[in-house]
Amino acid sequence: MTLELPGNTSFTDVTEVTLNVTQNASIGDTLRVDFIEPLNTGEITLRSDVVIPFDDTKIFFGASQDASIFYSPSFGNNLVLNPKEVGSGHVLVLGDLTATVLRATSAVSTSTLDDVSDATVIDVDNHFLLDTGGNNILDFFDVGVAQFLANNIRTTGNISGENIFASGNVTTSLIESNTGTITFAGVGGSNNENINFDMESGNRVRFFSDTGASLKLEMTLVFGDDQAETFGNGADYRVNWETTAIDSFQTSTKVGSNSFSGYVTLIEDGDRGISSRSPASSSLNPIWRVYSSDGSQANDYIEMYHNQTNGVINVGNGNLNIGDGATQQNITMTSPDGTDFNCGVSNGGTFSCS
């Protein structure tokens, strides 16, 4: 049986029209109705376009109108799939979901996630974007100002980000930076200092702070055997525990030029960086020098060194005094056969040796 309705056929002042059709119902032009419901197990087959010319007019699914599809200016002039008119709010895809962009207007929560590939997820409210790219690598970056919140993030691959903030613990076997510099910084506190690890210099890692912070250690700092602690850009001065032959603590300095003069000096802290506490010339041998606290006097010093022939004790200003004069001071020299030779000054200024 075929029911044919010519174009512009209308039913007026009729509450309900029921069509019992066992074959086909053909509409020649336009059928305008408020409601179409197939009875029993019947179906509606459409062989042309379906036009819903009104915003926020929904196509419902489910016995209780549980889910809907509609176009709405209220949602940014977008087509809206609403699985939570009455139902659970979940969309179950039995096959593959292929999309260039997936958008969510609220937080996205999943209990299981088997595979996401070649997709982009944008959270419109929180302005974050997740992009798997073409290699199943998940990239997270800001569209505006973003926070990515998760109780646990576990990955066997890499997590890359320009800035990564963690309010809890971060446990990892490797932290890498594609710029060669990693910065650890405090945020939201009182001072918010930072420390940078620069790995762009050959055979060394450089530590520095953009905020002018100093490094304070409140723990024991242990240096291993034969590991020198180096000072100066040219490794000019070193200290280390040396285990070659008999173990000993060694301090060393380069000699012979204005860039490494050979001098190791002891000065008052307030005299640091003034020219009177620098030697007048360099030395070919290491020299220990001690200055007075009078920074205006460049020659207030005593020094000791070996000139490759003899041991030398030298004084700048003043004399070399042995003792303070309060008690008698003696000098004892021992010969190779063990004989002692003593010299001293007694009261009255008498100098004697025995």
C-alpha positions as CSV (number, residue, x, y, z in Angstrom):
1,M,0.0,0.0,0.0
2,T,1.2,3.5,-0.8
3,L,-0.2,6.6,0.8
4,E,0.4,9.7,-1.3
5,L,-0.2,13.2,0.1
6,P,0.1,16.0,-2.5
7,G,2.2,19.1,-1.7
8,N,0.9,21.6,0.9
9,T,-1.7,19.1,2.2
10,S,-2.7,20.2,5.7
11,F,-4.7,18.9,8.6
12,T,-6.3,21.7,10.7
13,D,-8.1,21.6,14.0
14,V,-7.0,18.0,14.4
15,T,-5.6,16.9,17.7
16,E,-3.9,13.8,16.4
17,V,-3.6,12.1,13.0
18,T,-2.7,8.4,13.0
19,L,-1.4,6.8,9.8
20,N,-1.3,3.0,9.8
21,V,1.0,2.2,6.9
22,T,2.4,-1.3,6.1
23,Q,4.4,-0.3,3.1
24,N,5.4,3.3,2.3
25,A,4.1,6.8,3.1
26,S,5.2,9.4,0.5
27,I,5.3,13.1,1.2
28,G,5.5,15.1,-2.0
29,D,6.7,18.4,-0.6
30,T,7.0,19.4,3.1
31,L,5.6,17.7,6.2
32,R,5.4,19.9,9.2
33,V,4.5,18.2,12.4
34,D,5.1,18.7,16.1
35,F,5.6,15.0,16.9
36,I,6.3,11.8,14.9
37,E,6.2,8.5,16.8
38,P,6.5,5.1,15.1
39,L,4.2,2.6,16.9
40,N,5.2,-0.9,17.9
41,T,8.2,-2.0,15.9
42,G,7.7,0.4,13.1
43,E,10.5,2.5,11.6
44,I,10.8,5.8,9.9
45,T,13.1,5.8,6.9
46,L,14.2,9.1,5.5
47,R,15.6,9.3,2.0
48,S,16.3,13.1,2.0
49,D,17.5,15.8,4.3
50,V,15.9,16.4,7.7
51,V,15.7,20.1,8.5
52,I,15.1,21.4,12.0
53,P,14.9,25.2,11.5
54,F,14.9,26.2,15.1
55,D,17.6,26.7,17.7
56,D,17.6,24.5,20.8
57,T,15.1,22.1,19.2
58,K,16.1,18.6,20.2
59,I,16.1,15.1,18.8
60,F,15.6,12.8,21.8
61,F,16.7,9.2,22.3
62,G,15.5,6.7,24.8
63,A,12.1,5.7,26.3
64,S,12.3,8.6,28.8
65,Q,14.0,11.0,26.4
66,D,17.3,10.2,28.1
67,A,19.7,11.9,25.6
68,S,19.5,14.5,22.9
69,I,21.2,16.2,20.0
70,F,20.5,19.9,19.2
71,Y,22.0,23.1,17.9
72,S,22.3,25.9,20.4
73,P,23.5,29.5,20.5
74,S,23.7,29.1,24.2
75,F,26.6,26.7,23.8
76,G,28.7,28.9,21.4
77,N,26.5,28.2,18.3
78,N,27.6,24.6,18.4
79,L,25.9,21.2,17.9
80,V,25.4,19.7,21.3
81,L,25.3,16.0,22.2
82,N,23.7,15.7,25.6
83,P,23.8,12.2,27.0
84,K,22.5,13.4,30.4
85,E,19.0,14.6,29.7
86,V,17.9,11.8,32.1
87,G,20.5,9.1,31.6
88,S,23.9,8.4,33.1
89,G,25.7,11.1,31.1
90,H,28.1,8.7,29.5
91,V,28.8,8.3,25.8
92,L,29.8,4.7,24.9
93,V,31.7,4.3,21.6
94,L,31.7,0.6,20.6
95,G,34.0,1.2,17.7
96,D,36.7,3.8,17.0
97,L,36.2,7.5,17.7
98,T,38.0,9.5,15.1
99,A,38.1,13.3,15.5
100,T,40.5,16.2,14.7
101,V,39.4,18.1,17.9
102,L,37.5,17.0,20.9
103,R,36.1,19.7,23.2
104,A,34.8,19.5,26.7
105,T,33.0,22.4,28.5
106,S,33.6,20.9,32.0
107,A,36.1,18.5,33.6
108,V,36.7,15.3,31.8
109,S,36.8,12.1,33.9
110,T,37.4,8.6,32.7
111,S,37.7,5.4,34.7
112,T,39.5,3.5,31.9
113,L,41.3,4.8,28.8
114,D,42.7,2.1,26.5
115,D,44.1,4.2,23.6
116,V,44.0,7.7,22.3
117,S,45.8,8.4,19.1
118,D,46.0,11.3,16.6
119,A,43.5,13.4,18.7
120,T,43.4,16.8,20.4
121,V,41.4,17.5,23.6
122,I,40.6,21.1,24.6
123,D,39.0,22.0,27.9
124,V,37.2,25.3,27.0
125,D,36.6,26.4,30.6
126,N,40.1,25.7,31.9
127,H,42.0,26.5,28.7
128,F,44.2,23.4,28.5
129,L,45.0,21.4,25.5
130,L,46.1,17.8,25.2
131,D,47.5,16.7,21.9
132,T,48.6,13.1,21.0
133,G,50.2,14.2,17.8
134,G,51.0,11.5,15.2
135,N,53.3,9.4,17.4
136,N,50.9,8.6,20.3
137,I,52.9,11.1,22.4
138,L,50.6,13.2,24.7
139,D,51.5,16.9,24.8
140,F,50.0,19.2,27.3
141,F,50.3,23.0,26.9
142,D,48.5,26.2,27.6
143,V,45.9,27.7,25.4
144,G,45.6,30.5,28.0
145,V,46.3,30.0,31.7
146,A,46.0,26.3,32.6
147,Q,46.2,23.8,35.3
148,F,46.3,20.1,34.8
149,L,45.1,18.3,38.0
150,A,45.5,14.6,38.6
151,N,45.9,12.4,41.6
152,N,48.5,10.2,39.8
153,I,50.2,10.5,36.5
154,R,52.0,7.3,35.4
155,T,53.9,7.0,32.1
156,T,56.5,4.8,30.6
157,G,57.4,7.5,28.2
158,N,58.1,11.2,28.6
159,I,56.3,14.2,30.2
160,S,57.3,17.4,28.5
161,G,56.3,20.9,29.6
162,E,57.6,24.5,29.6
163,N,56.6,24.9,33.2
164,I,55.5,22.0,35.5
165,F,54.0,22.8,38.9
166,A,53.4,20.2,41.6
167,S,51.8,20.7,45.0
168,G,52.6,17.1,45.9
169,N,55.5,14.8,45.2
170,V,57.2,14.2,41.9
171,T,58.9,10.8,41.6
172,T,61.0,10.2,38.4
173,S,64.2,8.6,37.3
174,L,65.1,11.4,34.9
175,I,64.3,15.1,34.3
176,E,65.3,16.6,31.0
177,S,65.1,20.0,29.4
178,N,65.3,20.7,25.7
179,T,66.9,24.1,26.4
180,G,69.7,22.6,28.5
181,T,68.6,24.5,31.6
182,I,66.3,23.3,34.4
183,T,64.9,25.8,36.9
184,F,63.6,24.9,40.4
185,A,61.5,27.7,41.8
186,G,59.2,28.4,44.7
187,V,55.7,29.9,43.9
188,G,53.0,31.1,46.2
189,G,55.3,31.5,49.2
190,S,57.0,34.5,50.9
191,N,60.3,34.6,49.0
192,N,60.0,32.4,46.0
193,E,63.7,32.0,45.2
194,N,64.9,29.9,42.3
195,I,68.0,27.8,41.4
196,N,69.0,27.0,37.8
197,F,70.9,24.0,36.5
198,D,72.7,24.9,33.3
199,M,74.0,21.9,31.4
200,E,75.2,23.7,28.3
201,S,78.8,24.0,29.3
202,G,81.2,21.2,28.3
203,N,82.0,18.7,31.1
204,R,80.3,20.7,33.8
205,V,76.9,21.8,35.2
206,R,76.5,25.4,36.2
207,F,74.4,26.5,39.2
208,F,73.0,30.0,39.4
209,S,69.9,31.9,40.7
210,D,67.9,34.6,38.8
211,T,66.7,35.9,42.2
212,G,70.1,36.4,43.7
213,A,69.7,33.6,46.2
214,S,72.6,31.9,47.9
215,L,73.0,28.2,48.5
216,K,72.8,27.3,52.2
217,L,73.6,23.7,53.3
218,E,72.2,22.5,56.6
219,M,73.6,19.0,56.2
220,T,77.0,17.3,55.9
221,L,78.6,17.8,52.6
222,V,80.8,14.8,51.7
223,F,83.5,14.9,48.9
224,G,84.9,11.6,47.8
225,D,88.6,10.6,47.7
226,D,90.7,12.4,45.0
227,Q,87.7,14.7,44.0
228,A,89.0,18.2,43.9
229,E,86.8,21.2,44.8
230,T,87.8,23.9,42.3
231,F,87.7,27.7,42.5
232,G,88.0,30.1,39.6
233,N,86.9,29.8,36.0
234,G,90.3,28.4,35.0
235,A,90.4,25.9,37.9
236,D,93.0,28.2,39.5
237,Y,92.7,26.8,43.1
238,R,91.8,23.3,44.3
239,V,91.5,21.4,47.6
240,N,91.0,17.6,47.9
241,W,91.7,14.6,49.9
242,E,94.5,12.8,48.0
243,T,95.0,9.1,48.3
244,T,98.1,8.7,46.1
245,A,100.9,7.1,48.3
246,I,100.1,8.2,51.9
247,D,96.7,9.9,52.2
248,S,96.8,13.6,52.8
249,F,94.7,16.8,52.5
250,Q,96.1,18.9,49.6
251,T,95.5,22.5,48.5
252,S,97.0,23.7,45.2
253,T,97.2,26.9,43.2
254,K,98.5,27.8,39.8
255,V,101.6,30.0,39.6
256,G,103.4,32.3,37.3
257,S,101.0,34.9,35.8
258,N,98.6,37.7,36.8
259,S,95.7,35.3,36.2
260,F,97.1,32.8,38.7
261,S,99.7,34.5,40.9
262,G,100.6,31.6,43.2
263,Y,99.5,33.5,46.3
264,V,97.1,32.0,48.9
265,T,96.2,34.8,51.4
266,L,94.4,35.3,54.7
267,I,92.8,38.7,55.2
268,E,90.1,40.3,57.2
269,D,86.6,39.8,55.7
270,G,86.1,43.6,55.3
271,D,89.2,43.9,53.1
272,R,87.9,41.5,50.4
273,G,88.2,42.9,46.9
274,I,90.6,45.9,47.6
275,S,93.8,46.2,45.7
276,S,96.0,46.5,48.8
277,R,95.2,42.9,49.5
278,S,96.5,41.7,46.1
279,P,100.2,40.9,45.6
280,A,102.3,43.4,43.7
281,S,103.5,40.7,41.3
282,S,103.0,37.0,40.6
283,S,105.3,34.2,41.9
284,L,106.8,31.1,40.3
285,N,106.2,29.3,43.6
286,P,103.1,28.9,45.9
287,I,103.2,31.5,48.7
288,W,101.2,31.6,52.0
289,R,100.6,35.2,53.0
290,V,98.8,36.6,56.1
291,Y,97.8,40.3,56.1
292,S,97.0,42.6,59.0
293,S,93.4,44.0,59.3
294,D,94.6,47.5,58.3
295,G,93.5,47.5,54.7
296,S,95.3,50.8,53.9
297,Q,98.7,49.2,54.4
298,A,99.6,47.0,51.4
299,N,102.8,45.7,53.1
300,D,101.4,44.6,56.4
301,Y,102.0,40.9,55.8
302,I,104.1,37.9,56.7
303,E,104.6,35.2,54.1
304,M,106.2,31.8,53.8
305,Y,107.4,29.8,50.7
306,H,110.1,27.7,49.2
307,N,112.1,29.2,46.3
308,Q,113.1,25.7,45.0
309,T,116.5,26.2,46.8
310,N,115.7,27.4,50.3
311,G,112.7,27.9,52.6
312,V,111.9,31.6,53.1
313,I,110.0,33.6,55.7
314,N,109.5,37.2,54.6
315,V,107.9,40.2,56.3
316,G,106.6,43.4,54.7
317,N,106.3,46.2,57.2
318,G,107.9,45.8,60.6
319,N,110.1,43.0,62.1
320,L,109.8,39.3,62.4
321,N,109.0,38.8,66.1
322,I,109.2,35.4,67.8
323,G,107.1,35.6,70.9
324,D,105.3,38.5,72.5
325,G,108.0,39.4,75.0
326,A,106.0,38.3,78.0
327,T,108.0,35.2,78.5
328,Q,111.4,33.9,77.3
329,Q,111.3,32.3,73.9
330,N,113.8,29.8,72.6
331,I,114.5,28.4,69.2
332,T,115.6,24.8,69.0
333,M,117.4,23.4,66.0
334,T,118.3,19.7,65.7
335,S,121.3,18.4,63.8
336,P,121.2,15.3,61.6
337,D,122.8,13.3,64.4
338,G,120.0,14.3,66.8
339,T,122.0,17.0,68.7
340,D,119.8,20.0,69.7
341,F,121.1,23.6,69.4
342,N,119.1,26.1,71.4
343,C,119.1,29.9,71.1
344,G,117.1,32.4,73.2
345,V,116.9,35.8,74.7
346,S,116.8,36.2,78.5
347,N,115.8,39.2,80.6
348,G,117.9,42.2,80.0
349,G,118.2,41.4,76.3
350,T,121.0,38.7,76.5
351,F,121.1,36.4,73.5
352,S,122.7,33.0,74.0
353,C,122.9,29.7,72.3
354,S,123.8,26.3,73.8
